[in-house]
């Protein structure tokens, strides 16, 4: 049974593994999410000690700070009231991080791979990405899992790898829970990049940015809005990671609502749909054949999604989810 939603000053323990409660927590700014894997620029690290565990930025000058040192150094900037996060360098670094390119610098950097050893520490990104949108995270997890699936046309004999994508659930201190929870000793420094980038574009006007810089800002703004991005500066502390879920093509640790699933898919959620709604929502023969053709090369729960995780953009996935949700509601299968 899922813990009931309330206005308590604490998050539930154990944490729910159902979509709707987590979605509600994120809407109330109680949690954010980070999609990651062992190959991420900022993977989840467990050293055996909380102070040195969690997520660390590529910039080792920031990554090596203990939670106490980080809080003492950057605590005054928390909340963005002092304007520090609106400065030109900080906003540029957000854009460069989102666009995955080195920061603007007078030093010659021949590659965009920030993790390579020859890059000076000060030129590496200080940011760690997270998201307020659980829907976007599910789309991104499915997309990443599909990237490693064998191509049946060009690689008919290659076996599907046991690829793993993880979802960290992070306590977020901008809601009432974070500030009131006595179990949390340290609070990270984080910002919404879309707000800062939008302000920079508006204040620059028509002639304030070069064409290439303006394009980068607009690209970063669109991307950050799409995933409801939150950027953490330097560290995400281990004590604030409430849970870490592991997804594979055959393991789905999070119950999904029915409107994420295509008609006729096996039930992957706790919510039930009536037999009448199920029969009325069954696709026609031609649609079913087309759906089968699309899903044949997918595995496990990926084959049951209402969108095609191999090719559909997040915007297309959102549209298909909304259409499916409306269809189910009209048929009386979901409240």
C-alpha positions as CSV (number, residue, x, y, z in Angstrom):
1,X,0.0,0.0,0.0
2,X,1.4,3.4,-0.9
3,X,2.1,6.0,1.8
4,X,-0.7,8.6,1.8
5,X,0.0,12.1,0.5
6,X,-0.1,14.6,3.3
7,X,1.4,18.0,4.3
8,X,3.8,16.4,6.7
9,X,7.2,17.9,7.0
10,X,8.8,14.5,6.1
11,X,8.9,12.4,3.0
12,X,7.6,8.8,3.4
13,X,10.0,6.0,4.4
14,X,10.1,3.6,2.6
15,X,9.7,5.7,-0.5
16,X,6.8,4.9,-2.9
17,X,7.6,3.1,-6.2
18,X,4.4,4.2,-7.9
19,X,4.3,7.0,-10.5
20,X,1.4,9.1,-9.1
21,X,2.8,9.7,-5.6
22,X,6.2,10.6,-6.9
23,X,4.7,12.9,-9.6
24,X,2.7,14.6,-6.8
25,X,5.9,15.0,-4.7
26,X,7.7,16.6,-7.6
27,X,4.8,19.0,-8.3
28,X,5.1,20.2,-4.7
29,X,8.9,20.7,-5.1
30,X,9.6,18.0,-2.6
31,X,11.7,15.8,-4.9
32,X,13.5,16.0,-8.2
33,X,14.9,13.2,-10.3
34,X,18.2,12.4,-12.0
35,X,18.5,9.8,-14.8
36,X,22.0,8.4,-14.8
37,X,24.2,5.4,-15.5
38,X,27.8,4.2,-14.9
39,X,28.9,6.1,-18.1
40,X,27.3,9.4,-17.0
41,X,29.6,12.4,-16.7
42,X,28.5,12.6,-13.0
43,X,27.8,9.0,-12.0
44,X,26.5,8.0,-8.6
45,X,29.4,7.4,-6.3
46,X,29.3,5.4,-3.0
47,X,32.7,5.6,-1.2
48,X,31.5,4.1,2.0
49,X,31.1,7.5,3.7
50,X,28.2,9.8,3.2
51,X,30.3,13.0,3.0
52,X,32.2,11.8,0.0
53,X,29.3,9.9,-1.7
54,X,26.5,11.1,-4.0
55,X,26.8,12.9,-7.3
56,X,29.8,15.1,-8.1
57,X,30.4,17.6,-10.9
58,X,33.2,17.1,-13.4
59,X,35.0,20.1,-11.8
60,X,37.1,18.4,-9.1
61,X,37.6,21.7,-7.3
62,X,33.9,21.5,-6.5
63,X,33.5,17.7,-6.4
64,X,36.1,17.3,-3.6
65,X,34.3,19.7,-1.3
66,X,32.7,18.0,1.8
67,X,29.0,18.9,2.4
68,X,30.1,21.1,5.3
69,X,32.6,23.0,3.2
70,X,30.2,23.3,0.3
71,X,27.5,24.7,2.5
72,X,29.8,27.2,4.2
73,X,31.3,28.3,0.8
74,X,28.1,28.6,-1.3
75,X,25.3,28.8,1.3
76,X,25.0,32.6,0.9
77,X,24.0,32.1,-2.8
78,X,21.2,29.6,-2.0
79,X,17.8,30.8,-3.4
80,X,19.4,33.1,-5.9
81,X,18.4,36.3,-4.1
82,X,21.9,37.8,-4.2
83,X,22.0,37.7,-8.0
84,X,25.0,35.4,-8.2
85,X,23.2,32.9,-10.4
86,X,22.2,35.7,-12.8
87,X,25.8,36.7,-13.6
88,X,27.0,36.4,-17.2
89,X,29.6,33.7,-16.4
90,X,27.2,31.5,-14.4
91,X,24.5,31.7,-17.1
92,X,27.0,31.0,-19.9
93,X,28.2,27.9,-17.9
94,X,24.6,26.7,-17.6
95,X,24.1,27.0,-21.4
96,X,27.4,25.3,-22.1
97,X,26.5,22.4,-19.7
98,X,23.1,21.9,-21.3
99,X,24.6,22.0,-24.8
100,X,27.4,19.7,-23.7
101,X,30.3,21.9,-24.8
102,X,33.3,23.5,-23.0
103,X,32.8,26.9,-21.4
104,X,33.8,30.0,-23.4
105,X,37.5,30.4,-22.7
106,X,40.7,31.9,-24.2
107,X,42.3,28.4,-23.9
108,X,42.4,26.2,-26.9
109,X,40.2,23.1,-26.3
110,X,40.2,20.8,-29.4
111,X,37.4,18.6,-28.2
112,X,33.9,18.8,-26.7
113,X,34.6,15.8,-24.4
114,X,34.9,17.6,-21.1
115,X,36.0,14.5,-19.2
116,X,39.3,14.1,-21.0
117,X,42.4,14.5,-18.8
118,X,43.9,17.4,-20.7
119,X,41.0,19.7,-19.9
120,X,41.9,22.1,-17.0
121,X,39.6,21.6,-14.0
122,X,38.3,25.1,-14.2
123,X,37.0,24.5,-17.7
124,X,34.9,21.5,-16.7
125,X,31.2,21.8,-16.0
126,X,30.4,22.7,-12.4
127,X,26.8,21.5,-12.9
128,X,24.9,18.3,-12.3
129,X,21.5,17.9,-14.2
130,X,18.3,16.8,-12.6
131,X,14.6,17.1,-13.6
132,X,11.3,18.0,-12.0
133,X,9.4,16.0,-14.7
134,X,9.0,12.3,-13.9
135,X,7.3,11.8,-17.3
136,X,10.4,13.2,-19.1
137,X,12.6,10.9,-17.0
138,X,10.6,7.8,-18.0
139,X,10.9,8.9,-21.7
140,X,14.7,9.4,-21.3
141,X,15.2,6.1,-19.5
142,X,13.3,4.2,-22.3
143,X,15.3,6.1,-24.9
144,X,18.6,5.2,-23.4
145,X,17.7,1.6,-23.0
146,X,16.8,1.4,-26.7
147,X,20.1,2.9,-27.8
148,X,21.9,-0.4,-26.8
149,X,19.3,-2.8,-28.4
150,X,20.6,-4.7,-31.4
151,X,19.4,-3.7,-34.8
152,X,17.6,-6.8,-36.2
153,X,18.4,-5.8,-39.8
154,X,22.1,-5.0,-39.5
155,X,22.9,-7.1,-36.3
156,X,20.6,-10.1,-36.4
157,X,22.9,-12.3,-34.3
158,X,23.9,-9.8,-31.7
159,X,22.5,-10.5,-28.2
160,X,20.8,-7.7,-26.3
161,X,23.1,-6.4,-23.6
162,X,22.1,-6.2,-19.9
163,X,22.1,-2.5,-20.1
164,X,21.1,-0.6,-17.0
165,X,19.8,3.0,-16.5
166,X,19.1,4.4,-13.0
167,X,16.7,7.0,-11.6
168,X,17.8,8.8,-8.4
169,X,15.0,10.4,-6.3
170,X,16.5,13.4,-4.6
171,X,15.0,15.4,-1.7
172,X,14.5,18.9,-2.9
173,X,14.7,21.8,-0.5
174,X,12.6,24.4,-2.2
175,X,9.4,22.8,-0.9
176,X,8.2,22.8,2.7
177,X,9.6,19.4,3.3
178,X,13.2,20.2,2.6
179,X,13.5,23.2,4.9
180,X,11.6,21.7,7.8
181,X,13.1,18.2,7.7
182,X,15.5,17.9,10.7
183,X,17.0,14.8,9.2
184,X,18.8,16.9,6.6
185,X,22.0,18.5,7.7
186,X,23.1,20.0,4.4
187,X,21.2,21.7,1.5
188,X,22.6,21.9,-2.0
189,X,22.9,24.9,-4.2
190,X,20.6,24.5,-7.2
191,X,18.8,26.7,-9.8
192,X,16.3,26.5,-12.6
193,X,18.4,27.3,-15.7
194,X,15.4,28.2,-17.9
195,X,14.6,31.2,-15.8
196,X,18.1,32.6,-16.0
197,X,18.5,31.9,-19.7
198,X,15.2,33.5,-20.5
199,X,16.2,36.7,-18.5
200,X,19.5,36.8,-20.3
201,X,17.9,36.5,-23.7
202,X,15.4,39.3,-22.8
203,X,18.0,41.6,-21.4
204,X,20.4,41.1,-24.3
205,X,17.8,42.3,-26.9
206,X,18.4,41.9,-30.6
207,X,22.0,43.0,-30.7
208,X,23.3,41.9,-27.4
209,X,24.4,38.4,-28.5
210,X,26.2,37.0,-31.5
211,X,24.1,34.7,-33.7
212,X,26.0,31.5,-32.5
213,X,25.7,32.5,-28.8
214,X,22.0,33.4,-29.2
215,X,21.4,30.0,-30.9
216,X,23.1,28.2,-28.1
217,X,21.0,30.1,-25.5
218,X,17.8,29.4,-27.3
219,X,18.7,25.7,-27.7
220,X,19.5,25.4,-24.0
221,X,16.3,27.2,-23.0
222,X,14.2,24.9,-25.1
223,X,15.9,21.8,-23.8
224,X,15.7,22.9,-20.1
225,X,12.0,23.7,-20.5
226,X,11.2,20.4,-22.1
227,X,12.7,18.4,-19.2
228,X,12.0,20.9,-16.5
229,X,15.7,20.9,-15.7
230,X,17.2,21.7,-12.3
231,X,21.0,22.3,-12.1
232,X,22.9,21.5,-9.0
233,X,26.2,23.3,-8.4
234,X,29.1,21.0,-7.6
235,X,27.5,18.3,-5.4
236,X,24.3,16.3,-4.7
237,X,24.9,14.9,-1.3
238,X,24.3,11.2,-0.6
239,X,22.1,12.0,2.5
240,X,19.6,13.7,0.2
241,X,19.2,10.8,-2.2
242,X,16.0,9.2,-1.0
243,X,16.1,6.2,-3.4
244,X,17.8,4.9,-6.5
245,X,15.8,2.8,-8.9
246,X,17.4,0.5,-11.5
247,X,15.7,0.0,-14.9
248,X,16.6,-2.6,-17.6
249,X,14.6,-3.7,-20.6
250,X,13.0,-6.4,-18.5
251,X,12.9,-4.8,-15.1
252,X,10.5,-1.9,-14.4
253,X,10.9,-0.9,-10.7
254,X,8.3,1.9,-11.0
255,X,4.6,1.2,-11.5
256,X,3.4,3.2,-14.6
257,X,-0.1,4.6,-15.0
258,X,-2.3,3.1,-17.7
259,X,-2.1,6.1,-20.0
260,X,1.7,5.3,-20.5
261,X,0.8,1.9,-22.0
262,X,-0.6,1.1,-25.5
263,X,-4.1,-0.5,-25.8
264,X,-4.0,-4.2,-25.1
265,X,-0.7,-4.1,-23.3
266,X,-0.2,-6.3,-20.2
267,X,-1.0,-4.4,-17.0
268,X,2.2,-2.8,-15.7
269,X,0.5,-0.6,-13.2
270,X,-1.5,-1.1,-10.0
271,X,-4.5,0.7,-11.4
272,X,-7.0,-1.5,-13.2
273,X,-9.0,-0.9,-16.4
274,X,-12.4,-2.4,-16.8
275,X,-13.0,-5.2,-19.2
276,X,-15.5,-3.0,-21.1
277,X,-12.9,-0.2,-21.5
278,X,-10.3,-2.7,-22.5
279,X,-12.4,-4.2,-25.2
280,X,-13.6,-0.8,-26.5
281,X,-10.0,0.5,-26.6
282,X,-8.6,-2.5,-28.5
283,X,-7.1,-1.3,-31.8
284,X,-8.5,-2.2,-35.2
285,X,-6.8,-5.1,-37.1
286,X,-4.7,-2.8,-39.3
287,X,-3.7,-0.6,-36.3
288,X,-2.9,-3.7,-34.3
289,X,-0.7,-5.1,-37.1
290,X,1.1,-1.8,-37.4
291,X,1.5,-1.6,-33.6
292,X,2.9,-5.2,-33.6
293,X,5.4,-4.3,-36.4
294,X,6.6,-1.3,-34.4
295,X,6.9,-3.2,-31.2
296,X,8.4,-6.4,-32.5
297,X,12.0,-5.3,-32.1
298,X,11.5,-4.0,-28.6
299,X,11.8,-5.9,-25.3
300,X,10.0,-6.2,-22.0
301,X,8.1,-3.1,-20.8
302,X,9.6,-1.0,-23.6
303,X,7.3,-2.8,-26.0
304,X,4.2,-1.9,-24.0
305,X,4.7,1.9,-24.1
306,X,2.2,4.0,-25.9
307,X,5.0,5.8,-27.8
308,X,7.9,4.3,-29.7
309,X,11.0,4.9,-27.4
310,X,13.4,4.3,-30.3
311,X,12.2,7.2,-32.5
312,X,9.6,9.4,-30.7
313,X,10.8,12.7,-29.3
314,X,9.7,13.7,-25.8
315,X,7.1,16.1,-27.4
316,X,5.6,13.2,-29.4
317,X,5.6,11.0,-26.4
318,X,3.8,13.7,-24.3
319,X,1.2,14.0,-27.1
320,X,0.6,10.2,-27.3
321,X,0.4,10.0,-23.5
322,X,-2.2,12.8,-23.4
323,X,-4.3,11.2,-26.2
324,X,-4.2,7.8,-24.4
325,X,-5.2,9.4,-21.1
326,X,-8.2,11.1,-22.7
327,X,-9.2,7.8,-24.4
328,X,-9.1,5.9,-21.1
329,X,-11.1,8.6,-19.3
330,X,-13.7,8.6,-22.0
331,X,-14.0,4.8,-21.6
332,X,-14.3,5.1,-17.8
333,X,-11.2,3.2,-17.0
334,X,-9.2,5.9,-15.2
335,X,-10.3,8.6,-12.8
